[in-house]
């Protein structure tokens, strides 16, 4: 099975926040890993993003 990559806007919507927030995280080096293709176009691995999001979960069951 091949990896699925989404745009910054798509992956931000998946996480429930704005693409600008994700861009700010990237600039600060605190966001999920991404690849840069072309002229500044970022793509995020769905698997890596989901893992990053799970690491930042607060409360609830683990």
Biopython code that builds the backbone (N, CA, C, O; Angstrom):
import numpy as np
from Bio.PDB.StructureBuilder import StructureBuilder

atoms = [
    (1, "UNK", "N", (0.842, -1.172, 0.000)),
    (1, "UNK", "CA", (0.000, 0.000, 0.000)),
    (1, "UNK", "C", (0.894, 1.244, 0.000)),
    (1, "UNK", "O", (1.863, 1.305, 0.758)),
    (2, "UNK", "N", (0.583, 2.224, -0.832)),
    (2, "UNK", "CA", (1.409, 3.433, -0.916)),
    (2, "UNK", "C", (0.926, 4.495, 0.074)),
    (2, "UNK", "O", (-0.244, 4.537, 0.456)),
    (3, "UNK", "N", (1.856, 5.336, 0.468)),
    (3, "UNK", "CA", (1.578, 6.398, 1.429)),
    (3, "UNK", "C", (0.687, 7.470, 0.806)),
    (3, "UNK", "O", (0.820, 7.781, -0.378)),
    (4, "UNK", "N", (-0.210, 8.027, 1.592)),
    (4, "UNK", "CA", (-1.096, 9.093, 1.137)),
    (4, "UNK", "C", (-0.568, 10.422, 1.679)),
    (4, "UNK", "O", (-0.281, 10.543, 2.870)),
    (5, "UNK", "N", (-0.442, 11.417, 0.796)),
    (5, "UNK", "CA", (0.011, 12.754, 1.180)),
    (5, "UNK", "C", (-1.095, 13.754, 0.886)),
    (5, "UNK", "O", (-1.777, 13.666, -0.135)),
    (6, "UNK", "N", (-1.263, 14.708, 1.797)),
    (6, "UNK", "CA", (-2.291, 15.736, 1.634)),
    (6, "UNK", "C", (-1.656, 17.120, 1.683)),
    (6, "UNK", "O", (-0.551, 17.295, 2.196)),
    (7, "UNK", "N", (-2.366, 18.090, 1.147)),
    (7, "UNK", "CA", (-1.906, 19.477, 1.191)),
    (7, "UNK", "C", (-2.018, 20.013, 2.615)),
    (7, "UNK", "O", (-2.664, 19.411, 3.473)),
    (8, "UNK", "N", (-1.385, 21.139, 2.846)),
    (8, "UNK", "CA", (-1.445, 21.772, 4.173)),
    (8, "UNK", "C", (-2.899, 22.071, 4.558)),
    (8, "UNK", "O", (-3.291, 21.841, 5.702)),
    (9, "UNK", "N", (-3.679, 22.568, 3.642)),
    (9, "UNK", "CA", (-5.086, 22.884, 3.920)),
    (9, "UNK", "C", (-5.868, 21.614, 4.270)),
    (9, "UNK", "O", (-6.657, 21.611, 5.215)),
    (10, "UNK", "N", (-5.651, 20.552, 3.517)),
    (10, "UNK", "CA", (-6.361, 19.301, 3.770)),
    (10, "UNK", "C", (-5.972, 18.687, 5.112)),
    (10, "UNK", "O", (-6.834, 18.216, 5.854)),
    (11, "UNK", "N", (-4.683, 18.691, 5.423)),
    (11, "UNK", "CA", (-4.234, 18.058, 6.661)),
    (11, "UNK", "C", (-4.648, 18.905, 7.867)),
    (11, "UNK", "O", (-4.949, 18.357, 8.927)),
    (12, "UNK", "N", (-4.667, 20.236, 7.720)),
    (12, "UNK", "CA", (-5.128, 21.106, 8.802)),
    (12, "UNK", "C", (-6.601, 20.842, 9.101)),
    (12, "UNK", "O", (-7.000, 20.775, 10.264)),
    (13, "UNK", "N", (-7.400, 20.695, 8.061)),
    (13, "UNK", "CA", (-8.821, 20.395, 8.261)),
    (13, "UNK", "C", (-8.992, 19.054, 8.970)),
    (13, "UNK", "O", (-9.880, 18.898, 9.808)),
    (14, "UNK", "N", (-8.153, 18.105, 8.638)),
    (14, "UNK", "CA", (-8.199, 16.788, 9.290)),
    (14, "UNK", "C", (-7.937, 16.924, 10.793)),
    (14, "UNK", "O", (-8.514, 16.191, 11.596)),
    (15, "UNK", "N", (-7.057, 17.871, 11.170)),
    (15, "UNK", "CA", (-6.723, 18.079, 12.577)),
    (15, "UNK", "C", (-7.635, 19.069, 13.278)),
    (15, "UNK", "O", (-7.571, 19.211, 14.499)),
    (16, "UNK", "N", (-8.482, 19.753, 12.524)),
    (16, "UNK", "CA", (-9.426, 20.687, 13.126)),
    (16, "UNK", "C", (-8.842, 22.066, 13.414)),
    (16, "UNK", "O", (-9.317, 22.764, 14.310)),
    (17, "UNK", "N", (-7.827, 22.458, 12.669)),
    (17, "UNK", "CA", (-7.290, 23.801, 12.832)),
    (17, "UNK", "C", (-6.993, 24.399, 11.468)),
    (17, "UNK", "O", (-7.171, 23.733, 10.448)),
    (18, "UNK", "N", (-6.544, 25.649, 11.438)),
    (18, "UNK", "CA", (-6.363, 26.333, 10.160)),
    (18, "UNK", "C", (-5.014, 25.998, 9.517)),
    (18, "UNK", "O", (-4.075, 25.558, 10.180)),
    (19, "UNK", "N", (-4.955, 26.221, 8.218)),
    (19, "UNK", "CA", (-3.699, 26.029, 7.486)),
    (19, "UNK", "C", (-2.649, 27.029, 7.973)),
    (19, "UNK", "O", (-1.458, 26.719, 7.979)),
    (20, "UNK", "N", (-3.082, 28.229, 8.381)),
    (20, "UNK", "CA", (-2.136, 29.219, 8.915)),
    (20, "UNK", "C", (-1.494, 28.734, 10.206)),
    (20, "UNK", "O", (-0.302, 28.950, 10.423)),
    (21, "UNK", "N", (-2.259, 28.087, 11.056)),
    (21, "UNK", "CA", (-1.704, 27.524, 12.288)),
    (21, "UNK", "C", (-0.642, 26.496, 11.949)),
    (21, "UNK", "O", (0.434, 26.487, 12.548)),
    (22, "UNK", "N", (-0.937, 25.637, 11.001)),
    (22, "UNK", "CA", (0.014, 24.608, 10.592)),
    (22, "UNK", "C", (1.276, 25.242, 9.991)),
    (22, "UNK", "O", (2.383, 24.763, 10.235)),
    (23, "UNK", "N", (1.118, 26.300, 9.219)),
    (23, "UNK", "CA", (2.271, 27.015, 8.655)),
    (23, "UNK", "C", (3.113, 27.628, 9.773)),
    (23, "UNK", "O", (4.342, 27.585, 9.718)),
    (24, "UNK", "N", (2.460, 28.196, 10.781)),
    (24, "UNK", "CA", (3.192, 28.749, 11.927)),
    (24, "UNK", "C", (3.945, 27.658, 12.669)),
    (24, "UNK", "O", (5.090, 27.864, 13.071)),
    (25, "UNK", "N", (3.326, 26.509, 12.855)),
    (25, "UNK", "CA", (4.000, 25.369, 13.498)),
    (25, "UNK", "C", (5.237, 24.967, 12.699)),
    (25, "UNK", "O", (6.286, 24.674, 13.274)),
    (26, "UNK", "N", (5.110, 24.954, 11.386)),
    (26, "UNK", "CA", (6.234, 24.561, 10.530)),
    (26, "UNK", "C", (7.392, 25.552, 10.681)),
    (26, "UNK", "O", (8.549, 25.143, 10.789)),
    (27, "UNK", "N", (7.086, 26.839, 10.690)),
    (27, "UNK", "CA", (8.129, 27.858, 10.850)),
    (27, "UNK", "C", (8.826, 27.750, 12.201)),
    (27, "UNK", "O", (10.026, 28.002, 12.309)),
    (28, "UNK", "N", (8.073, 27.375, 13.225)),
    (28, "UNK", "CA", (8.628, 27.257, 14.575)),
    (28, "UNK", "C", (9.273, 25.889, 14.826)),
    (28, "UNK", "O", (9.923, 25.678, 15.849)),
    (29, "UNK", "N", (9.085, 24.971, 13.885)),
    (29, "UNK", "CA", (9.676, 23.642, 14.019)),
    (29, "UNK", "C", (8.976, 22.748, 15.029)),
    (29, "UNK", "O", (9.583, 21.825, 15.572)),
    (30, "UNK", "N", (7.695, 23.021, 15.282)),
    (30, "UNK", "CA", (6.953, 22.227, 16.270)),
    (30, "UNK", "C", (5.816, 21.423, 15.654)),
    (30, "UNK", "O", (5.104, 20.706, 16.356)),
    (31, "UNK", "N", (5.651, 21.541, 14.367)),
    (31, "UNK", "CA", (4.554, 20.850, 13.700)),
    (31, "UNK", "C", (4.952, 19.477, 13.207)),
    (31, "UNK", "O", (6.077, 19.027, 13.427)),
    (32, "UNK", "N", (4.028, 18.818, 12.540)),
    (32, "UNK", "CA", (4.319, 17.501, 11.980)),
    (32, "UNK", "C", (5.301, 17.606, 10.818)),
    (32, "UNK", "O", (5.403, 18.646, 10.167)),
    (33, "UNK", "N", (6.011, 16.527, 10.572)),
    (33, "UNK", "CA", (6.947, 16.479, 9.449)),
    (33, "UNK", "C", (6.191, 16.634, 8.134)),
    (33, "UNK", "O", (5.039, 16.219, 8.005)),
    (34, "UNK", "N", (6.860, 17.237, 7.170)),
    (34, "UNK", "CA", (6.266, 17.402, 5.845)),
    (34, "UNK", "C", (7.366, 17.343, 4.805)),
    (34, "UNK", "O", (8.551, 17.443, 5.125)),
    (35, "UNK", "N", (6.963, 17.179, 3.563)),
    (35, "UNK", "CA", (7.918, 17.255, 2.471)),
    (35, "UNK", "C", (7.581, 18.497, 1.664)),
    (35, "UNK", "O", (6.422, 18.901, 1.578)),
    (36, "UNK", "N", (8.600, 19.092, 1.077)),
    (36, "UNK", "CA", (8.383, 20.263, 0.249)),
    (36, "UNK", "C", (8.656, 19.878, -1.194)),
    (36, "UNK", "O", (9.743, 19.417, -1.540)),
    (37, "UNK", "N", (7.659, 20.075, -2.012)),
    (37, "UNK", "CA", (7.784, 19.757, -3.434)),
    (37, "UNK", "C", (7.554, 21.027, -4.237)),
    (37, "UNK", "O", (6.791, 21.904, -3.833)),
    (38, "UNK", "N", (8.203, 21.111, -5.344)),
    (38, "UNK", "CA", (8.009, 22.281, -6.194)),
    (38, "UNK", "C", (8.433, 23.565, -5.505)),
    (38, "UNK", "O", (9.402, 23.583, -4.745)),
    (39, "UNK", "N", (7.722, 24.610, -5.767)),
    (39, "UNK", "CA", (8.038, 25.945, -5.286)),
    (39, "UNK", "C", (7.304, 26.236, -3.974)),
    (39, "UNK", "O", (6.325, 26.983, -3.955)),
    (40, "UNK", "N", (7.785, 25.641, -2.880)),
    (40, "UNK", "CA", (7.195, 25.891, -1.569)),
    (40, "UNK", "C", (5.920, 25.141, -1.275)),
    (40, "UNK", "O", (5.247, 25.435, -0.287)),
    (41, "UNK", "N", (5.569, 24.180, -2.107)),
    (41, "UNK", "CA", (4.363, 23.392, -1.885)),
    (41, "UNK", "C", (4.670, 22.288, -0.878)),
    (41, "UNK", "O", (5.585, 21.490, -1.084)),
    (42, "UNK", "N", (3.907, 22.243, 0.208)),
    (42, "UNK", "CA", (4.129, 21.259, 1.265)),
    (42, "UNK", "C", (3.096, 20.141, 1.175)),
    (42, "UNK", "O", (1.929, 20.371, 0.860)),
    (43, "UNK", "N", (3.556, 18.933, 1.461)),
    (43, "UNK", "CA", (2.673, 17.774, 1.527)),
    (43, "UNK", "C", (2.963, 17.031, 2.821)),
    (43, "UNK", "O", (4.115, 16.889, 3.232)),
    (44, "UNK", "N", (1.902, 16.563, 3.449)),
    (44, "UNK", "CA", (1.992, 15.878, 4.735)),
    (44, "UNK", "C", (1.524, 14.439, 4.595)),
    (44, "UNK", "O", (0.485, 14.169, 3.992)),
    (45, "UNK", "N", (2.292, 13.524, 5.151)),
    (45, "UNK", "CA", (1.909, 12.122, 5.193)),
    (45, "UNK", "C", (0.763, 11.979, 6.191)),
    (45, "UNK", "O", (0.868, 12.442, 7.327)),
    (46, "UNK", "N", (-0.312, 11.351, 5.779)),
    (46, "UNK", "CA", (-1.458, 11.153, 6.664)),
    (46, "UNK", "C", (-1.049, 10.317, 7.871)),
    (46, "UNK", "O", (-1.440, 10.626, 8.996)),
    (47, "UNK", "N", (-0.270, 9.266, 7.653)),
    (47, "UNK", "CA", (0.169, 8.392, 8.742)),
    (47, "UNK", "C", (1.024, 9.164, 9.747)),
    (47, "UNK", "O", (0.812, 9.054, 10.954)),
    (48, "UNK", "N", (1.988, 9.944, 9.256)),
    (48, "UNK", "CA", (2.865, 10.725, 10.135)),
    (48, "UNK", "C", (2.075, 11.804, 10.871)),
    (48, "UNK", "O", (2.328, 12.060, 12.048)),
    (49, "UNK", "N", (1.126, 12.433, 10.194)),
    (49, "UNK", "CA", (0.317, 13.462, 10.835)),
    (49, "UNK", "C", (-0.536, 12.872, 11.948)),
    (49, "UNK", "O", (-0.612, 13.433, 13.041)),
    (50, "UNK", "N", (-1.172, 11.750, 11.673)),
    (50, "UNK", "CA", (-2.005, 11.107, 12.701)),
    (50, "UNK", "C", (-1.176, 10.726, 13.925)),
    (50, "UNK", "O", (-1.647, 10.848, 15.056)),
    (51, "UNK", "N", (0.056, 10.266, 13.706)),
    (51, "UNK", "CA", (0.943, 9.913, 14.821)),
    (51, "UNK", "C", (1.330, 11.173, 15.597)),
    (51, "UNK", "O", (1.333, 11.160, 16.828)),
    (52, "UNK", "N", (1.654, 12.253, 14.898)),
    (52, "UNK", "CA", (1.996, 13.520, 15.549)),
    (52, "UNK", "C", (0.825, 14.021, 16.383)),
    (52, "UNK", "O", (1.004, 14.453, 17.521)),
    (53, "UNK", "N", (-0.366, 13.962, 15.817)),
    (53, "UNK", "CA", (-1.562, 14.424, 16.512)),
    (53, "UNK", "C", (-1.806, 13.595, 17.772)),
    (53, "UNK", "O", (-2.150, 14.143, 18.819)),
    (54, "UNK", "N", (-1.632, 12.286, 17.676)),
    (54, "UNK", "CA", (-1.837, 11.399, 18.832)),
    (54, "UNK", "C", (-0.835, 11.716, 19.946)),
    (54, "UNK", "O", (-1.170, 11.600, 21.125)),
    (55, "UNK", "N", (0.375, 12.109, 19.589)),
    (55, "UNK", "CA", (1.394, 12.450, 20.588)),
    (55, "UNK", "C", (1.035, 13.721, 21.355)),
    (55, "UNK", "O", (1.529, 13.939, 22.461)),
    (56, "UNK", "N", (0.190, 14.547, 20.783)),
    (56, "UNK", "CA", (-0.188, 15.822, 21.408)),
    (56, "UNK", "C", (-1.553, 15.775, 22.059)),
    (56, "UNK", "O", (-2.091, 16.807, 22.460)),
    (57, "UNK", "N", (-2.107, 14.604, 22.164)),
    (57, "UNK", "CA", (-3.408, 14.433, 22.801)),
    (57, "UNK", "C", (-3.262, 14.638, 24.307)),
    (57, "UNK", "O", (-2.327, 14.133, 24.928)),
    (58, "UNK", "N", (-4.195, 15.382, 24.875)),
    (58, "UNK", "CA", (-4.178, 15.637, 26.311)),
    (58, "UNK", "C", (-5.469, 15.078, 26.901)),
    (58, "UNK", "O", (-6.567, 15.360, 26.420)),
    (59, "UNK", "N", (-5.310, 14.283, 27.949)),
    (59, "UNK", "CA", (-6.475, 13.697, 28.615)),
    (59, "UNK", "C", (-7.049, 12.529, 27.856)),
    (59, "UNK", "O", (-6.501, 12.102, 26.840)),
    (60, "UNK", "N", (-8.145, 12.018, 28.348)),
    (60, "UNK", "CA", (-8.789, 10.869, 27.713)),
    (60, "UNK", "C", (-8.001, 9.594, 27.910)),
    (60, "UNK", "O", (-6.972, 9.584, 28.585)),
    (61, "UNK", "N", (-8.487, 8.527, 27.321)),
    (61, "UNK", "CA", (-7.801, 7.238, 27.446)),
    (61, "UNK", "C", (-6.679, 7.134, 26.441)),
    (61, "UNK", "O", (-6.748, 7.716, 25.358)),
    (62, "UNK", "N", (-5.637, 6.390, 26.798)),
    (62, "UNK", "CA", (-4.485, 6.241, 25.900)),
    (62, "UNK", "C", (-4.439, 4.892, 25.269)),
    (62, "UNK", "O", (-3.531, 4.607, 24.487)),
]
sb = StructureBuilder()
sb.init_structure("model")
sb.init_model(0)
sb.init_chain("A")
sb.init_seg("    ")
for serial, (resi, resn, name, xyz) in enumerate(atoms, 1):
    if name == "N":
        sb.init_residue(resn, " ", resi, " ")
    sb.init_atom(name, np.array(xyz, "f"), 0.0, 1.0, " ", f" {name:<3s}", serial, name[0])
structure = sb.get_structure()
